[in-house]
């Protein structure tokens, strides 16, 4: 399992948190995702045999919340 904290500066409210968690959480292989509107961080744990960081950041981009390390 891999864990990373990404910064998503466009997260600003509870709805944003829900959208981010839903977008990343539906990726096969993601074990946990927790977004925080206050810190603008997204913590993600995933099985590197099933997905990768590129898929996670692509899902965030598609949801409208680009995130980077």
FENBEL-V272485 format. One line per field, one symbol per residue. ss: DSSP state (~ for helix, > for strand, _ for the rest). A space follows every 10 residues. Layout:
ss=???
This chain:
ss=_>>>>>>___ ___~~~~~~~ ~~~~~____> >>>>>>____ >>>>>>____ __~~~~~~~~ ~~~____>_
